[in-house]
C-alpha cells in the first residue's frame, strides 16, 4: 500500500484572521505545479484526500491535472491544528491501495512522525513524501521517496 503525504504550497497571509480562504501565492502555485509534475510519474493514486481549506484544494488541483479521473474526498480531520492520531486512524479505514493526502503543517508532519515512529520532521512548502506499508497504522510505514520543489 502506498501513501503520499503532500503539504500545500506557499499561501497568502490570513485576511482579518480568515485562515480558511487563504489562496496560494504565485510562488505557491509554482511549487504545487512542480510537485505535481514530479509525482505524475511516481504514483498511481486511487483516491485524493484533501483538507477543506482553499490552499490545499488549490495544491490538489495541480495533481488533478495529471489524474483527472481520481475521486476526491474532502476530510475535516486534516486541517492545520487537527490531531494527527485521529487523521491516521481515519485514513486507516479507507479501502484503497494508493492514497494521496494534501493538507497542512503541523498535522502532516505529525502524521508522518506517527507512521514511521520518528521525531517530528517539518515539511517544506509543497513537499511530498511517499510511504510504503501493509496497512496505515502508527510505526508500520517506511518512507521511500521525498520531493521538495526547487523554488
ROSE-189298 format. One record per residue: residue number from 1; residue in three letters; x, z, y of N, C-alpha, C, O, CB in turn. Coordinates in nm, 2 decimals. Glycine has a CB too. Layout:
% ROSE-189298
NUM / Ala / X / Z / Y / X / Z / Y / X / Z / Y / X / Z / Y / X / Z / Y
...
***
This chain:
% ROSE-189298
1 / Unk / 0.08 / 0.00 / -0.12 / 0.00 / 0.00 / 0.00 / 0.09 / 0.00 / 0.12 / 0.19 / 0.07 / 0.13 / -0.10 / 0.12 / 0.00
2 / Unk / 0.05 / -0.08 / 0.22 / 0.13 / -0.09 / 0.34 / 0.05 / -0.04 / 0.46 / -0.07 / -0.07 / 0.48 / 0.17 / -0.24 / 0.37
3 / Unk / 0.11 / 0.05 / 0.54 / 0.05 / 0.10 / 0.66 / 0.14 / 0.07 / 0.78 / 0.26 / 0.10 / 0.78 / 0.03 / 0.25 / 0.65
4 / Unk / 0.09 / 0.00 / 0.88 / 0.17 / -0.03 / 1.00 / 0.11 / 0.05 / 1.12 / -0.01 / 0.04 / 1.15 / 0.16 / -0.18 / 1.03
5 / Unk / 0.20 / 0.13 / 1.18 / 0.15 / 0.20 / 1.30 / 0.22 / 0.14 / 1.42 / 0.34 / 0.12 / 1.43 / 0.20 / 0.35 / 1.29
6 / Unk / 0.13 / 0.11 / 1.52 / 0.18 / 0.05 / 1.65 / 0.13 / 0.13 / 1.77 / 0.02 / 0.17 / 1.77 / 0.12 / -0.10 / 1.66
7 / Unk / 0.23 / 0.15 / 1.86 / 0.19 / 0.22 / 1.98 / 0.16 / 0.10 / 2.08 / 0.22 / 0.00 / 2.08 / 0.31 / 0.31 / 2.04
8 / Unk / 0.06 / 0.13 / 2.17 / 0.03 / 0.03 / 2.27 / 0.14 / 0.00 / 2.37 / 0.24 / 0.08 / 2.38 / -0.09 / 0.08 / 2.35
9 / Unk / 0.13 / -0.11 / 2.44 / 0.23 / -0.15 / 2.54 / 0.22 / -0.06 / 2.66 / 0.13 / 0.02 / 2.67 / 0.22 / -0.29 / 2.57
10 / Unk / 0.31 / -0.09 / 2.76 / 0.30 / -0.01 / 2.88 / 0.17 / -0.03 / 2.95 / 0.12 / -0.14 / 2.97 / 0.42 / -0.06 / 2.98
11 / Unk / 0.11 / 0.08 / 3.00 / -0.02 / 0.08 / 3.07 / 0.00 / 0.13 / 3.21 / 0.09 / 0.20 / 3.25 / -0.11 / 0.17 / 2.99
12 / Unk / -0.10 / 0.08 / 3.29 / -0.11 / 0.13 / 3.43 / -0.14 / 0.28 / 3.44 / -0.19 / 0.33 / 3.34 / -0.21 / 0.04 / 3.51
13 / Unk / -0.10 / 0.34 / 3.55 / -0.14 / 0.48 / 3.56 / -0.29 / 0.50 / 3.57 / -0.36 / 0.41 / 3.61 / -0.07 / 0.54 / 3.68
14 / Unk / -0.33 / 0.62 / 3.54 / -0.48 / 0.65 / 3.55 / -0.52 / 0.64 / 3.69 / -0.45 / 0.67 / 3.79 / -0.51 / 0.79 / 3.49
15 / Unk / -0.64 / 0.59 / 3.71 / -0.70 / 0.58 / 3.84 / -0.81 / 0.69 / 3.85 / -0.91 / 0.69 / 3.78 / -0.77 / 0.44 / 3.87
16 / Unk / -0.79 / 0.79 / 3.94 / -0.88 / 0.90 / 3.96 / -0.90 / 0.98 / 3.83 / -1.01 / 1.02 / 3.80 / -1.01 / 0.86 / 4.02
17 / Unk / -0.79 / 0.99 / 3.75 / -0.79 / 1.07 / 3.63 / -0.85 / 1.00 / 3.51 / -0.86 / 1.06 / 3.40 / -0.86 / 1.19 / 3.65
18 / Unk / -0.89 / 0.87 / 3.52 / -0.96 / 0.80 / 3.41 / -0.85 / 0.74 / 3.32 / -0.78 / 0.64 / 3.35 / -1.05 / 0.69 / 3.46
19 / Unk / -0.83 / 0.80 / 3.20 / -0.73 / 0.76 / 3.11 / -0.79 / 0.65 / 3.01 / -0.71 / 0.58 / 2.95 / -0.68 / 0.88 / 3.03
20 / Unk / -0.92 / 0.65 / 3.00 / -0.98 / 0.56 / 2.90 / -0.97 / 0.41 / 2.94 / -0.95 / 0.33 / 2.85 / -1.13 / 0.59 / 2.89
21 / Unk / -0.97 / 0.38 / 3.06 / -0.97 / 0.24 / 3.10 / -0.84 / 0.19 / 3.16 / -0.84 / 0.09 / 3.24 / -1.08 / 0.22 / 3.20
22 / Unk / -0.73 / 0.26 / 3.13 / -0.60 / 0.21 / 3.18 / -0.56 / 0.08 / 3.11 / -0.55 / 0.08 / 2.99 / -0.49 / 0.32 / 3.15
23 / Unk / -0.55 / -0.03 / 3.19 / -0.51 / -0.15 / 3.13 / -0.36 / -0.16 / 3.10 / -0.28 / -0.09 / 3.16 / -0.56 / -0.27 / 3.21
24 / Unk / -0.32 / -0.26 / 3.02 / -0.18 / -0.29 / 3.01 / -0.13 / -0.35 / 3.14 / -0.20 / -0.42 / 3.21 / -0.15 / -0.38 / 2.89
25 / Unk / 0.00 / -0.32 / 3.17 / 0.06 / -0.39 / 3.28 / 0.11 / -0.52 / 3.23 / 0.09 / -0.56 / 3.12 / 0.18 / -0.30 / 3.34
26 / Unk / 0.16 / -0.60 / 3.32 / 0.22 / -0.73 / 3.28 / 0.33 / -0.71 / 3.18 / 0.34 / -0.78 / 3.08 / 0.27 / -0.81 / 3.41
27 / Unk / 0.41 / -0.61 / 3.20 / 0.52 / -0.58 / 3.11 / 0.46 / -0.53 / 2.97 / 0.51 / -0.57 / 2.87 / 0.61 / -0.46 / 3.16
28 / Unk / 0.35 / -0.46 / 2.98 / 0.28 / -0.41 / 2.86 / 0.23 / -0.53 / 2.78 / 0.23 / -0.53 / 2.65 / 0.18 / -0.31 / 2.89
29 / Unk / 0.17 / -0.63 / 2.85 / 0.12 / -0.75 / 2.78 / 0.23 / -0.82 / 2.71 / 0.22 / -0.87 / 2.60 / 0.05 / -0.84 / 2.88
30 / Unk / 0.35 / -0.83 / 2.78 / 0.47 / -0.90 / 2.72 / 0.52 / -0.82 / 2.60 / 0.55 / -0.88 / 2.49 / 0.58 / -0.91 / 2.82
31 / Unk / 0.52 / -0.69 / 2.61 / 0.56 / -0.61 / 2.49 / 0.47 / -0.63 / 2.37 / 0.52 / -0.64 / 2.26 / 0.57 / -0.46 / 2.53
32 / Unk / 0.34 / -0.62 / 2.40 / 0.24 / -0.64 / 2.29 / 0.25 / -0.77 / 2.23 / 0.24 / -0.79 / 2.11 / 0.10 / -0.61 / 2.34
33 / Unk / 0.28 / -0.88 / 2.31 / 0.29 / -1.01 / 2.26 / 0.41 / -1.02 / 2.17 / 0.41 / -1.09 / 2.06 / 0.30 / -1.11 / 2.37
34 / Unk / 0.52 / -0.96 / 2.21 / 0.65 / -0.97 / 2.13 / 0.63 / -0.89 / 2.00 / 0.68 / -0.94 / 1.90 / 0.76 / -0.90 / 2.22
35 / Unk / 0.57 / -0.78 / 2.00 / 0.54 / -0.71 / 1.88 / 0.46 / -0.79 / 1.78 / 0.48 / -0.80 / 1.66 / 0.48 / -0.57 / 1.91
36 / Unk / 0.35 / -0.84 / 1.84 / 0.26 / -0.93 / 1.75 / 0.33 / -1.05 / 1.69 / 0.31 / -1.08 / 1.58 / 0.14 / -0.97 / 1.84
37 / Unk / 0.42 / -1.11 / 1.77 / 0.49 / -1.23 / 1.72 / 0.58 / -1.19 / 1.61 / 0.60 / -1.26 / 1.51 / 0.57 / -1.29 / 1.84
38 / Unk / 0.64 / -1.07 / 1.62 / 0.73 / -1.02 / 1.51 / 0.64 / -0.99 / 1.39 / 0.68 / -1.03 / 1.28 / 0.80 / -0.89 / 1.55
39 / Unk / 0.53 / -0.92 / 1.40 / 0.45 / -0.88 / 1.29 / 0.38 / -0.99 / 1.22 / 0.35 / -0.98 / 1.10 / 0.35 / -0.78 / 1.34
40 / Unk / 0.36 / -1.10 / 1.28 / 0.28 / -1.21 / 1.22 / 0.35 / -1.26 / 1.09 / 0.28 / -1.31 / 1.01 / 0.27 / -1.33 / 1.32
41 / Unk / 0.48 / -1.25 / 1.08 / 0.55 / -1.30 / 0.96 / 0.59 / -1.19 / 0.87 / 0.65 / -1.21 / 0.76 / 0.67 / -1.37 / 1.00
42 / Unk / 0.55 / -1.06 / 0.90 / 0.59 / -0.95 / 0.82 / 0.48 / -0.88 / 0.75 / 0.50 / -0.82 / 0.64 / 0.66 / -0.85 / 0.91
43 / Unk / 0.36 / -0.89 / 0.81 / 0.24 / -0.81 / 0.75 / 0.13 / -0.91 / 0.71 / 0.13 / -1.02 / 0.76 / 0.19 / -0.71 / 0.85
44 / Unk / 0.04 / -0.87 / 0.63 / -0.08 / -0.94 / 0.60 / -0.20 / -0.83 / 0.60 / -0.24 / -0.79 / 0.50 / -0.07 / -1.01 / 0.45
45 / Unk / -0.24 / -0.80 / 0.72 / -0.34 / -0.69 / 0.73 / -0.48 / -0.73 / 0.67 / -0.53 / -0.84 / 0.68 / -0.36 / -0.66 / 0.88
46 / Unk / -0.54 / -0.63 / 0.61 / -0.68 / -0.64 / 0.56 / -0.78 / -0.58 / 0.66 / -0.89 / -0.62 / 0.66 / -0.69 / -0.57 / 0.43
47 / Unk / -0.73 / -0.49 / 0.75 / -0.81 / -0.43 / 0.85 / -0.72 / -0.38 / 0.96 / -0.61 / -0.33 / 0.94 / -0.89 / -0.31 / 0.79
48 / Unk / -0.78 / -0.39 / 1.08 / -0.72 / -0.32 / 1.20 / -0.80 / -0.20 / 1.24 / -0.92 / -0.20 / 1.24 / -0.71 / -0.42 / 1.32
49 / Unk / -0.73 / -0.09 / 1.26 / -0.79 / 0.03 / 1.31 / -0.73 / 0.05 / 1.45 / -0.61 / 0.05 / 1.47 / -0.76 / 0.15 / 1.21
50 / Unk / -0.82 / 0.07 / 1.55 / -0.78 / 0.08 / 1.69 / -0.85 / 0.19 / 1.76 / -0.96 / 0.22 / 1.73 / -0.80 / -0.05 / 1.76
51 / Unk / -0.78 / 0.25 / 1.85 / -0.84 / 0.35 / 1.94 / -0.94 / 0.29 / 2.03 / -0.93 / 0.17 / 2.06 / -0.72 / 0.42 / 2.03
52 / Unk / -1.04 / 0.36 / 2.08 / -1.13 / 0.30 / 2.17 / -1.08 / 0.28 / 2.32 / -1.15 / 0.22 / 2.40 / -1.26 / 0.39 / 2.18
53 / Unk / -0.96 / 0.33 / 2.35 / -0.90 / 0.32 / 2.48 / -0.86 / 0.18 / 2.51 / -0.80 / 0.11 / 2.42 / -0.79 / 0.42 / 2.50
54 / Unk / -0.88 / 0.13 / 2.63 / -0.85 / -0.01 / 2.67 / -0.71 / -0.06 / 2.64 / -0.70 / -0.17 / 2.58 / -0.87 / -0.02 / 2.82
55 / Unk / -0.61 / 0.02 / 2.66 / -0.47 / -0.02 / 2.64 / -0.44 / -0.05 / 2.50 / -0.36 / -0.14 / 2.46 / -0.37 / 0.08 / 2.70
56 / Unk / -0.50 / 0.03 / 2.41 / -0.48 / 0.00 / 2.26 / -0.56 / -0.13 / 2.22 / -0.51 / -0.21 / 2.15 / -0.53 / 0.12 / 2.18
57 / Unk / -0.68 / -0.14 / 2.28 / -0.76 / -0.26 / 2.25 / -0.69 / -0.39 / 2.30 / -0.69 / -0.49 / 2.23 / -0.90 / -0.25 / 2.32
58 / Unk / -0.63 / -0.38 / 2.41 / -0.55 / -0.50 / 2.47 / -0.43 / -0.53 / 2.38 / -0.39 / -0.64 / 2.36 / -0.51 / -0.47 / 2.61
59 / Unk / -0.36 / -0.43 / 2.33 / -0.25 / -0.45 / 2.25 / -0.29 / -0.51 / 2.12 / -0.23 / -0.60 / 2.07 / -0.18 / -0.31 / 2.22
60 / Unk / -0.40 / -0.46 / 2.06 / -0.45 / -0.52 / 1.94 / -0.49 / -0.67 / 1.96 / -0.47 / -0.75 / 1.87 / -0.58 / -0.45 / 1.89
61 / Unk / -0.54 / -0.71 / 2.07 / -0.58 / -0.85 / 2.10 / -0.46 / -0.94 / 2.07 / -0.49 / -1.06 / 2.02 / -0.63 / -0.86 / 2.24
62 / Unk / -0.34 / -0.90 / 2.10 / -0.23 / -0.99 / 2.07 / -0.21 / -1.01 / 1.92 / -0.18 / -1.12 / 1.87 / -0.10 / -0.93 / 2.13
63 / Unk / -0.23 / -0.91 / 1.84 / -0.23 / -0.92 / 1.69 / -0.34 / -1.01 / 1.64 / -0.32 / -1.09 / 1.55 / -0.23 / -0.78 / 1.63
64 / Unk / -0.46 / -0.99 / 1.70 / -0.57 / -1.06 / 1.66 / -0.55 / -1.21 / 1.68 / -0.61 / -1.30 / 1.61 / -0.70 / -1.02 / 1.73
65 / Unk / -0.47 / -1.25 / 1.77 / -0.45 / -1.40 / 1.79 / -0.38 / -1.46 / 1.67 / -0.40 / -1.58 / 1.65 / -0.36 / -1.42 / 1.92
66 / Unk / -0.31 / -1.38 / 1.59 / -0.24 / -1.43 / 1.47 / -0.33 / -1.40 / 1.35 / -0.32 / -1.47 / 1.24 / -0.11 / -1.36 / 1.45
67 / Unk / -0.42 / -1.31 / 1.36 / -0.50 / -1.27 / 1.24 / -0.65 / -1.26 / 1.29 / -0.71 / -1.15 / 1.29 / -0.46 / -1.13 / 1.18
68 / Unk / -0.71 / -1.38 / 1.33 / -0.84 / -1.37 / 1.39 / -0.96 / -1.33 / 1.30 / -1.06 / -1.29 / 1.35 / -0.87 / -1.51 / 1.44
69 / Unk / -0.94 / -1.34 / 1.17 / -1.05 / -1.30 / 1.08 / -1.04 / -1.16 / 1.02 / -1.12 / -1.13 / 0.93 / -1.05 / -1.40 / 0.97
70 / Unk / -0.94 / -1.09 / 1.06 / -0.93 / -0.95 / 1.01 / -1.03 / -0.86 / 1.08 / -1.03 / -0.86 / 1.20 / -0.78 / -0.90 / 1.03
71 / Unk / -1.11 / -0.78 / 1.00 / -1.20 / -0.69 / 1.07 / -1.13 / -0.58 / 1.15 / -1.02 / -0.54 / 1.12 / -1.29 / -0.63 / 0.96
72 / Unk / -1.21 / -0.53 / 1.24 / -1.16 / -0.42 / 1.33 / -1.25 / -0.30 / 1.32 / -1.37 / -0.31 / 1.33 / -1.15 / -0.47 / 1.48
73 / Unk / -1.19 / -0.18 / 1.30 / -1.26 / -0.06 / 1.30 / -1.21 / 0.02 / 1.42 / -1.09 / 0.05 / 1.43 / -1.24 / 0.02 / 1.17
74 / Unk / -1.30 / 0.06 / 1.51 / -1.27 / 0.15 / 1.62 / -1.27 / 0.29 / 1.57 / -1.38 / 0.33 / 1.52 / -1.36 / 0.12 / 1.75
75 / Unk / -1.16 / 0.36 / 1.59 / -1.15 / 0.50 / 1.54 / -1.14 / 0.60 / 1.65 / -1.05 / 0.59 / 1.73 / -1.04 / 0.51 / 1.44
76 / Unk / -1.23 / 0.70 / 1.66 / -1.22 / 0.80 / 1.76 / -1.13 / 0.92 / 1.73 / -1.12 / 1.01 / 1.81 / -1.36 / 0.85 / 1.78
77 / Unk / -1.05 / 0.91 / 1.62 / -0.96 / 1.02 / 1.58 / -0.82 / 0.98 / 1.61 / -0.73 / 1.05 / 1.56 / -0.98 / 1.06 / 1.44
78 / Unk / -0.79 / 0.88 / 1.68 / -0.65 / 0.84 / 1.71 / -0.63 / 0.82 / 1.86 / -0.55 / 0.73 / 1.90 / -0.62 / 0.71 / 1.63
79 / Unk / -0.69 / 0.90 / 1.94 / -0.67 / 0.90 / 2.08 / -0.55 / 0.99 / 2.11 / -0.50 / 1.06 / 2.02 / -0.80 / 0.95 / 2.16
80 / Unk / -0.49 / 0.98 / 2.23 / -0.37 / 1.05 / 2.26 / -0.36 / 1.19 / 2.22 / -0.25 / 1.24 / 2.17 / -0.34 / 1.04 / 2.41
81 / Unk / -0.46 / 1.27 / 2.24 / -0.45 / 1.41 / 2.21 / -0.51 / 1.46 / 2.08 / -0.53 / 1.58 / 2.06 / -0.51 / 1.49 / 2.33
82 / Unk / -0.55 / 1.36 / 2.00 / -0.61 / 1.39 / 1.87 / -0.51 / 1.45 / 1.77 / -0.39 / 1.44 / 1.78 / -0.68 / 1.27 / 1.81
83 / Unk / -0.57 / 1.52 / 1.67 / -0.49 / 1.58 / 1.57 / -0.44 / 1.48 / 1.46 / -0.53 / 1.42 / 1.40 / -0.57 / 1.70 / 1.50
84 / Unk / -0.31 / 1.47 / 1.45 / -0.26 / 1.37 / 1.35 / -0.30 / 1.40 / 1.21 / -0.32 / 1.30 / 1.13 / -0.11 / 1.37 / 1.36
85 / Unk / -0.32 / 1.52 / 1.17 / -0.36 / 1.56 / 1.04 / -0.50 / 1.50 / 1.01 / -0.53 / 1.45 / 0.90 / -0.36 / 1.71 / 1.01
86 / Unk / -0.59 / 1.51 / 1.11 / -0.72 / 1.46 / 1.10 / -0.72 / 1.30 / 1.09 / -0.79 / 1.24 / 1.01 / -0.81 / 1.50 / 1.22
87 / Unk / -0.63 / 1.24 / 1.16 / -0.62 / 1.10 / 1.16 / -0.57 / 1.05 / 1.03 / -0.62 / 0.95 / 0.97 / -0.52 / 1.05 / 1.28
88 / Unk / -0.47 / 1.11 / 0.97 / -0.41 / 1.07 / 0.84 / -0.52 / 1.09 / 0.74 / -0.53 / 1.01 / 0.65 / -0.28 / 1.16 / 0.81
89 / Unk / -0.59 / 1.20 / 0.74 / -0.70 / 1.22 / 0.64 / -0.80 / 1.11 / 0.65 / -0.85 / 1.06 / 0.55 / -0.76 / 1.36 / 0.67
90 / Unk / -0.84 / 1.08 / 0.77 / -0.94 / 0.97 / 0.79 / -0.89 / 0.84 / 0.74 / -0.96 / 0.77 / 0.67 / -0.97 / 0.96 / 0.94
91 / Unk / -0.76 / 0.81 / 0.77 / -0.71 / 0.68 / 0.72 / -0.70 / 0.68 / 0.56 / -0.71 / 0.57 / 0.50 / -0.57 / 0.66 / 0.77
92 / Unk / -0.68 / 0.80 / 0.50 / -0.66 / 0.80 / 0.36 / -0.79 / 0.76 / 0.28 / -0.78 / 0.73 / 0.16 / -0.62 / 0.94 / 0.32
93 / Unk / -0.90 / 0.76 / 0.35 / -1.03 / 0.72 / 0.28 / -1.06 / 0.57 / 0.30 / -1.16 / 0.52 / 0.24 / -1.14 / 0.80 / 0.34
94 / Unk / -0.98 / 0.50 / 0.37 / -1.01 / 0.35 / 0.39 / -0.97 / 0.28 / 0.26 / -0.87 / 0.30 / 0.20 / -0.93 / 0.30 / 0.51
95 / Unk / -1.06 / 0.19 / 0.22 / -1.04 / 0.12 / 0.09 / -0.95 / -0.01 / 0.10 / -1.00 / -0.12 / 0.05 / -1.17 / 0.08 / 0.03
96 / Unk / -0.84 / -0.01 / 0.17 / -0.76 / -0.13 / 0.20 / -0.62 / -0.10 / 0.15 / -0.57 / 0.01 / 0.15 / -0.76 / -0.17 / 0.34
97 / Unk / -0.55 / -0.21 / 0.12 / -0.41 / -0.20 / 0.08 / -0.31 / -0.23 / 0.19 / -0.19 / -0.20 / 0.18 / -0.38 / -0.30 / -0.04
98 / Unk / -0.36 / -0.29 / 0.30 / -0.28 / -0.32 / 0.42 / -0.35 / -0.29 / 0.54 / -0.45 / -0.36 / 0.58 / -0.23 / -0.47 / 0.41
99 / Unk / -0.31 / -0.18 / 0.61 / -0.38 / -0.13 / 0.73 / -0.29 / -0.13 / 0.85 / -0.17 / -0.09 / 0.84 / -0.44 / 0.01 / 0.70
100 / Unk / -0.34 / -0.18 / 0.96 / -0.26 / -0.18 / 1.09 / -0.34 / -0.09 / 1.18 / -0.46 / -0.11 / 1.21 / -0.24 / -0.32 / 1.15
101 / Unk / -0.27 / 0.01 / 1.24 / -0.33 / 0.11 / 1.33 / -0.26 / 0.09 / 1.47 / -0.14 / 0.09 / 1.48 / -0.31 / 0.26 / 1.28
102 / Unk / -0.35 / 0.07 / 1.57 / -0.29 / 0.06 / 1.71 / -0.35 / 0.18 / 1.79 / -0.47 / 0.19 / 1.81 / -0.33 / -0.08 / 1.77
103 / Unk / -0.26 / 0.26 / 1.83 / -0.30 / 0.38 / 1.91 / -0.20 / 0.43 / 2.00 / -0.13 / 0.35 / 2.07 / -0.34 / 0.49 / 1.81
104 / Unk / -0.18 / 0.56 / 2.02 / -0.11 / 0.62 / 2.13 / -0.01 / 0.73 / 2.09 / -0.02 / 0.78 / 1.98 / -0.21 / 0.68 / 2.23
105 / Unk / 0.09 / 0.75 / 2.18 / 0.17 / 0.87 / 2.17 / 0.07 / 0.98 / 2.22 / -0.01 / 0.95 / 2.30 / 0.30 / 0.87 / 2.26
106 / Unk / 0.07 / 1.09 / 2.17 / 0.15 / 1.16 / 2.07 / 0.10 / 1.14 / 1.93 / 0.18 / 1.17 / 1.83 / 0.17 / 1.30 / 2.11
107 / Unk / -0.02 / 1.10 / 1.91 / -0.08 / 1.10 / 1.78 / -0.01 / 1.01 / 1.68 / 0.01 / 1.04 / 1.57 / -0.23 / 1.06 / 1.79
108 / Unk / 0.04 / 0.89 / 1.73 / 0.11 / 0.80 / 1.64 / 0.24 / 0.86 / 1.59 / 0.27 / 0.85 / 1.47 / 0.13 / 0.67 / 1.71
109 / Unk / 0.32 / 0.92 / 1.67 / 0.44 / 0.98 / 1.63 / 0.42 / 1.10 / 1.54 / 0.50 / 1.12 / 1.44 / 0.53 / 1.02 / 1.75
110 / Unk / 0.32 / 1.18 / 1.56 / 0.29 / 1.29 / 1.48 / 0.24 / 1.24 / 1.34 / 0.27 / 1.30 / 1.24 / 0.18 / 1.39 / 1.54
111 / Unk / 0.16 / 1.14 / 1.34 / 0.11 / 1.08 / 1.21 / 0.24 / 1.03 / 1.13 / 0.24 / 1.06 / 1.01 / 0.02 / 0.96 / 1.24
112 / Unk / 0.33 / 0.96 / 1.20 / 0.45 / 0.92 / 1.13 / 0.53 / 1.03 / 1.07 / 0.57 / 1.03 / 0.96 / 0.54 / 0.83 / 1.22
113 / Unk / 0.54 / 1.14 / 1.15 / 0.62 / 1.26 / 1.10 / 0.55 / 1.32 / 0.98 / 0.62 / 1.36 / 0.88 / 0.63 / 1.36 / 1.21
114 / Unk / 0.42 / 1.32 / 0.98 / 0.35 / 1.38 / 0.86 / 0.37 / 1.29 / 0.74 / 0.39 / 1.33 / 0.63 / 0.20 / 1.39 / 0.89
115 / Unk / 0.36 / 1.16 / 0.76 / 0.37 / 1.06 / 0.65 / 0.50 / 1.07 / 0.58 / 0.51 / 1.05 / 0.45 / 0.34 / 0.92 / 0.70
116 / Unk / 0.61 / 1.09 / 0.65 / 0.74 / 1.08 / 0.59 / 0.81 / 1.22 / 0.58 / 0.92 / 1.23 / 0.54 / 0.83 / 0.99 / 0.67
117 / Unk / 0.73 / 1.32 / 0.62 / 0.79 / 1.46 / 0.62 / 0.92 / 1.48 / 0.69 / 1.01 / 1.53 / 0.64 / 0.80 / 1.51 / 0.47
118 / Unk / 0.92 / 1.42 / 0.82 / 1.04 / 1.43 / 0.90 / 1.00 / 1.49 / 1.03 / 0.88 / 1.52 / 1.06 / 1.11 / 1.30 / 0.92
119 / Unk / 1.10 / 1.52 / 1.12 / 1.07 / 1.57 / 1.25 / 1.00 / 1.46 / 1.34 / 1.01 / 1.34 / 1.31 / 1.20 / 1.62 / 1.32
120 / Unk / 0.93 / 1.51 / 1.44 / 0.87 / 1.42 / 1.54 / 0.97 / 1.32 / 1.60 / 1.08 / 1.37 / 1.65 / 0.80 / 1.50 / 1.65
121 / Unk / 0.94 / 1.19 / 1.59 / 1.03 / 1.09 / 1.64 / 0.95 / 1.00 / 1.73 / 0.87 / 0.92 / 1.68 / 1.10 / 1.01 / 1.53
122 / Unk / 0.96 / 1.02 / 1.87 / 0.87 / 0.94 / 1.96 / 0.88 / 0.79 / 1.93 / 0.98 / 0.74 / 1.89 / 0.91 / 0.97 / 2.10
123 / Unk / 0.77 / 0.72 / 1.96 / 0.76 / 0.58 / 1.96 / 0.79 / 0.52 / 2.09 / 0.75 / 0.58 / 2.19 / 0.62 / 0.53 / 1.91
124 / Unk / 0.86 / 0.41 / 2.10 / 0.88 / 0.33 / 2.22 / 0.75 / 0.26 / 2.25 / 0.66 / 0.25 / 2.16 / 1.00 / 0.23 / 2.21
125 / Unk / 0.73 / 0.21 / 2.37 / 0.62 / 0.13 / 2.40 / 0.61 / 0.00 / 2.31 / 0.71 / -0.07 / 2.30 / 0.62 / 0.09 / 2.55
126 / Unk / 0.49 / -0.02 / 2.26 / 0.46 / -0.13 / 2.17 / 0.55 / -0.13 / 2.04 / 0.56 / -0.24 / 1.97 / 0.49 / -0.26 / 2.24
127 / Unk / 0.61 / -0.02 / 2.01 / 0.69 / -0.01 / 1.88 / 0.60 / -0.02 / 1.76 / 0.48 / 0.03 / 1.76 / 0.77 / 0.12 / 1.88
128 / Unk / 0.64 / -0.08 / 1.66 / 0.57 / -0.09 / 1.53 / 0.66 / -0.04 / 1.42 / 0.78 / -0.07 / 1.41 / 0.53 / -0.24 / 1.50
129 / Unk / 0.61 / 0.05 / 1.33 / 0.68 / 0.10 / 1.22 / 0.59 / 0.07 / 1.09 / 0.47 / 0.09 / 1.10 / 0.71 / 0.25 / 1.23
130 / Unk / 0.65 / 0.02 / 0.99 / 0.58 / -0.02 / 0.87 / 0.62 / 0.08 / 0.76 / 0.74 / 0.11 / 0.74 / 0.61 / -0.17 / 0.83
131 / Unk / 0.52 / 0.13 / 0.69 / 0.54 / 0.23 / 0.58 / 0.48 / 0.17 / 0.45 / 0.39 / 0.10 / 0.45 / 0.47 / 0.36 / 0.62
132 / Unk / 0.55 / 0.22 / 0.34 / 0.50 / 0.19 / 0.21 / 0.47 / 0.32 / 0.14 / 0.54 / 0.41 / 0.15 / 0.61 / 0.10 / 0.13
133 / Unk / 0.36 / 0.32 / 0.07 / 0.32 / 0.44 / -0.01 / 0.21 / 0.40 / -0.11 / 0.14 / 0.30 / -0.10 / 0.26 / 0.54 / 0.09
134 / Unk / 0.20 / 0.48 / -0.21 / 0.09 / 0.46 / -0.31 / -0.04 / 0.49 / -0.26 / -0.14 / 0.42 / -0.28 / 0.12 / 0.54 / -0.44
135 / Unk / -0.05 / 0.60 / -0.18 / -0.17 / 0.65 / -0.11 / -0.13 / 0.70 / 0.02 / -0.01 / 0.75 / 0.04 / -0.25 / 0.75 / -0.19
136 / Unk / -0.22 / 0.70 / 0.12 / -0.19 / 0.76 / 0.25 / -0.21 / 0.91 / 0.24 / -0.32 / 0.96 / 0.23 / -0.28 / 0.70 / 0.36
137 / Unk / -0.10 / 0.99 / 0.25 / -0.10 / 1.13 / 0.24 / 0.03 / 1.19 / 0.29 / 0.13 / 1.12 / 0.29 / -0.13 / 1.18 / 0.09
138 / Unk / 0.03 / 1.31 / 0.35 / 0.15 / 1.37 / 0.40 / 0.26 / 1.37 / 0.30 / 0.25 / 1.41 / 0.19 / 0.12 / 1.51 / 0.45
139 / Unk / 0.38 / 1.32 / 0.35 / 0.50 / 1.33 / 0.26 / 0.52 / 1.22 / 0.16 / 0.62 / 1.22 / 0.09 / 0.51 / 1.46 / 0.20
140 / Unk / 0.42 / 1.13 / 0.15 / 0.43 / 1.03 / 0.05 / 0.47 / 0.89 / 0.09 / 0.47 / 0.79 / 0.01 / 0.30 / 1.02 / -0.02
141 / Unk / 0.51 / 0.87 / 0.22 / 0.54 / 0.74 / 0.27 / 0.69 / 0.72 / 0.29 / 0.76 / 0.82 / 0.31 / 0.47 / 0.72 / 0.41
142 / Unk / 0.73 / 0.59 / 0.29 / 0.87 / 0.56 / 0.32 / 0.86 / 0.45 / 0.43 / 0.79 / 0.35 / 0.41 / 0.94 / 0.50 / 0.19
143 / Unk / 0.93 / 0.48 / 0.53 / 0.94 / 0.38 / 0.64 / 1.03 / 0.26 / 0.60 / 1.14 / 0.29 / 0.56 / 0.99 / 0.44 / 0.77
144 / Unk / 0.98 / 0.14 / 0.60 / 1.05 / 0.03 / 0.55 / 1.10 / -0.07 / 0.66 / 1.20 / -0.14 / 0.64 / 0.97 / -0.05 / 0.45
145 / Unk / 1.03 / -0.07 / 0.78 / 1.07 / -0.16 / 0.89 / 1.03 / -0.09 / 1.02 / 0.94 / -0.02 / 1.03 / 1.01 / -0.30 / 0.87
146 / Unk / 1.11 / -0.13 / 1.12 / 1.08 / -0.09 / 1.26 / 1.10 / -0.21 / 1.35 / 1.19 / -0.28 / 1.33 / 1.16 / 0.04 / 1.30
147 / Unk / 1.01 / -0.22 / 1.45 / 1.04 / -0.32 / 1.56 / 1.01 / -0.26 / 1.69 / 0.90 / -0.19 / 1.71 / 0.95 / -0.44 / 1.53
148 / Unk / 1.10 / -0.28 / 1.79 / 1.08 / -0.23 / 1.92 / 1.10 / -0.36 / 2.01 / 1.21 / -0.42 / 2.00 / 1.18 / -0.12 / 1.96
149 / Unk / 1.01 / -0.39 / 2.10 / 1.02 / -0.50 / 2.19 / 1.14 / -0.49 / 2.28 / 1.19 / -0.38 / 2.31 / 0.90 / -0.52 / 2.28
150 / Unk / 1.20 / -0.60 / 2.31 / 1.33 / -0.60 / 2.39 / 1.30 / -0.58 / 2.54 / 1.40 / -0.54 / 2.61 / 1.40 / -0.74 / 2.38
151 / Unk / 1.18 / -0.59 / 2.59 / 1.15 / -0.57 / 2.73 / 1.10 / -0.43 / 2.76 / 1.07 / -0.40 / 2.87 / 1.05 / -0.67 / 2.78
***
